[in-house]
Amino acid sequence: MHSTRFGLPVVLTEHARLRMAERSMDAALVLEIIDTGIFKDAGKGHCWLYKHFDDRADNLLCVAAVIENALVVKTIMHHWEPLP
């Protein structure tokens, strides 16, 4: 996978892959969140990317990632609430 938003390859950790399966999310949906979702900086290269999908009952969907030489997806969350 490759993010057009960040111009970087996207790497999914094993933990992220497990959470994707648990939450019925495929790589295309994760990439959509990365490329079109709301970006929130978490400091030191860490970020949250999140998006609401009308056809899902488990919103907000959130990708927790680290931006380095690639965008490394650490985990996938649902029912997420952004911090103020």
Stockholm file with secondary structure:
# STOCKHOLM 1.0

chainA/1-84         MHSTRFGLPVVLTEHARLRMAERSMDAALVLEIIDTGIFKDAGKGHCWLYKHFDDRADNLLCVAAVIENALVVKTIMHHWEPLP
#=GR chainA/1-84 SS CEETTTTEEEEECHHHHHHHHHTTCCHHHHHHHHHHSEEEEEETTEEEEEECCTTCSSCCEEEEEEESSSEEEEEEESSCCCCC
#=GC SS_cons        CEETTTTEEEEECHHHHHHHHHTTCCHHHHHHHHHHSEEEEEETTEEEEEECCTTCSSCCEEEEEEESSSEEEEEEESSCCCCC
//
